[in-house]
Amino acid sequence: MTFSDIDPPFIENMRNQAEIGREVYFFESTDSTNLCAERAFVDGAKHGSVFIANSQSLGRGRFGRSWLSTPDAGIYLSILLRPALAKEDCPKISLLPGLAAVLAINEVCGVQAKLKWPNDVLLNGKKICGVLSEFFCPDPDDSYGIIVGIGINVHHNQGHFDRAGLADVATSLDIETGVPQNRNILISAFLEEMETLLALLVTEKFEQVLKLWKSHCEMFGKDITLSQGTTTYKGKALGLDNQGNLLLETGENKTMSFSSGETTLKK
């Protein structure tokens, strides 16, 4: 085993007193870690169970896009959450994984990754991490769960992005830092940050999450375009409301609130 191999016992040992990451399920290859978490949810897997793959054949991003899941190169991970939250508060969880990734990446790698609403992570202007959070409730009258999926580009080289047509928009931690990063330490740090942020949400301290989120985002006060399907809105990104929705000033002092969408900074 090299230092960069995924080491589930190491991660479980680092998280043995925690709720998130105490049980880790590792797959050398799978369809999608989110799908693994869905199947495990039906089988009764515990809150905080973590599913990690070394590669995925059907890795997914937002809007049904595929996620580049090069073997041995990235962190492809999903967390099964059964939080003590009312259903109407569950959408707030979607802000947590991106923030947890930024906090972990910056601490472990000594960089300054930034957030782009709703949950992209950028480093030096290129995407380094993506998030897919899914509410999962097989039976409306039964228990529900939230599956948080995250992909972090770690050992990818420029050729991986060139072949995938992503050279202009994506990068990796190894490329940006110039040194190989340790996936196990990154995973452990990410899970720790996720647990801390989730605890703030569950204990009704979401305003602290929002404050942290805003402090790691550079898009507020700037002109952006927000897309929802075929509809686009242009304006100034003002910040987030107390639900985590984006506030967009679209002109003539009109402010709109968005719970979803894709944002692009005006160049």
N, C-alpha and C positions, 0 to 999 in steps of 0.2 A: 504494500500500500504506500502511495506517495502522499505528501501532505495535502494535495489537492483532491484526493479521493473523498467521496462522501462517506462519513464514518458515523452511522446511526448511534452506536454505543457512546461515542464521545458526546454527541448532542444530548442524548438522554441523560448522561451523567452531569452535564452542565445544567440540565433543566430538571433534575430529580426532585427538587423541592417546589417546583412550579406547577401550574395548571396547564399551561400551553407548552407542549413539547416533551412532556413526561413520557408519552408513548409516540414513537416514531415508526412509521411504516415506509420502508425503502424499496424502490423498484429500479432495477437496472434499466428497464425500459417499460413504458406503459403508454396507453392511449392519451390520458390526461390526468393529472393529479386531482383536478376538480372532480372528474368523473369517479376517480378512486374514492374520494371523500363522500360523494353522493352514495355510492354503493355501501360504504362503511356505515353511513348514517342509517340506512335501512336496516343494517345488521346490528345496530345498537352501539356503535363506537362512541367513546366518551368525548365529552367536551374537552377541547384542547388537543385532540389527536392531530398529528402532523403527518402528511403524506409527501414524500420526496421522491423524485425520479432523476436518474442520470440522463435520461432522454425521453422525449414524448413524440408520439406519432401524430397526435391530434391536439397539440398545445393550442390554447385559445386565448385571444385577447378580447377587448371590448368590441362590440358591433359585429361579432362573429368572425373577426379577423384571426388568422393563424399567428402563432407565436414561434419565432425561430428557436428551436429546442435542440441545438447542436449537442451531440453526446460529449460528456466530459467537460463541457464548457460553462454551463450556466447553473443557476439555482432555479429549479422548477419545483415549486412547493405550494401545498394547500393546507389550510387549517380548518378543521371542523369546529365550529363554535355553537354551543347551546347556551347563550348568555341569559342572564336574569334581567331581561329587558322586555318591555311591552313591544308588540309587533310594530307599532307606529314609530318607535325609536330606532328600529333596526337599520333603516337607511343611513343613519349617522355612522355606522361601522365602516361604510365605504371610504371614509376619510382617513381611517386609522392605518391601513397597511402601507400606503404611500409615505405617510409621515414616519412610520416605524422604519421603513427602508432608508429614508434620508438620514434619520438619526443614527442608525446602525452603520450605514456606509460611511458617513462623515467621521464617525468615531473610529471605526476600524481601519479605514483606508487613508484618513487624513486629507480628504478632499472637501469640496463644497458643493455637493449635489443640491439641486433645488426642485421644488414642486411646481407642477403646472396643473391647474384645476381641470378635471376633477381628481385625477390620481396618477398622472404620469410623473416620473422622476427623470430629470435632465441633469447631465453633467457636461459642462462646457458647451451647452446649447444643443446637445444630442441626447436622445432617449437611451437610458441605461436600465430602466426598470418599468414594468407594466403590471397592472393589477386588474383582476377580474373577481368581483365579489358577487355572489349569487345567493338569493334567499331560496331556501329549499324546504318545501312543505308538501310531502307526498299526499297527505290526507288533511284537508282543511280543518278537521276536528281533532287532529292529533298534534303532537309536538312539532316544532319547526327548528331549523338550523340555518346558520349562515356559513357558507363556504367561501373562504378568502383564498384566492389563488394569486400567486406572485411569481414573476419571472425576472431574474436579475442577470444581466450579461456580465460574466466574470472573466473567463479565459478566452472568449471569442477573439479571433484575430481579424485583421482587416479583410482578409480573403473571405471569411464567413459572411460578412456584410455585403461585400462586392457581389458574391454569387447570389445572394438573396435580394439584390436590388435595394439594399438599405444603407448603402455607404454614406448617403447625405444626411440620414436622419438618426442613425443608431451608432452606439459605441459600446465599449466594455471597460470594466475597471482596470484590467491589465493594460489595455491600450493607453488609458488616460494617466495611470500612475507609473507605467513603465516597469512594474514589478509584478510577479505572480501573487495573487491574493488567495487567502485560505477560505474556501467555501464553508468549512465547518464553523469557523469562528464567526463568519458573517451570518450564517444561519442562526447560531445561538444568540448573537446580538440582536438580530431581527425579532426573534421570538420573545426575547426579554422586553424589547420596546413595545411589541404588540400587547403583551400582558399588562404592562404599566398603563398604556393608553386605554385599553379596554376597561381596566379598573376605574379609571377616571370617568369613563362614560357610564358605567354601571352605578357608580356612586354619585351620579348627577353633578359631575364636575366637567361637563363637556366644554364649558367656556375656556378651560385650561387647554384642552385639545385644540380649540379654534385659535387661541392665542399662539400656541406653538406652530400650528399649521401656517398661519399668516406670516410668522417670522421667517419661515423657510420658503416663501414664495415671492418671486420678483415681478409677477404680472400685474399686481394691483397698482392702480394709478396710470396704467398704460392702455393704449387703444388695442382692442382685440376684435376678432371675428368669432362668433359662436355659431356652430352648425348643429341643427337637429334635423336629421334626414335631409330633405331638399330645401329646408328653410334656413336662412342665415340671418344673424343679427350682428350689427356692428355698433361698437360703443366703447366706453371706458370701463374697465373692470374696477369696481369700487372696493370689493372685499367679499366677505361671507356673512350671511345672516346667522341667527342663533341656531338654525337647523343645518348649517353647512352648505346652504344653497349659494350660488354665485349671484352677486348683485351687479347688474350691468346698466350703466347710464347710457341710454340710447339717443339722447338729444332732447333739447327743450326741457331739461330737468326731469325727464321721465326715467324712472328706474324700474327695471324688470328683474324678477328673481327666477333662477333656473336651477332645477334639481339634477339635470343631466344635460349632456351635450359634449361637443368637441370644440376646444378652443385653439385659436392660432393667434400669435402675437403679430401685430402689424409691423411690417418691415419698413 
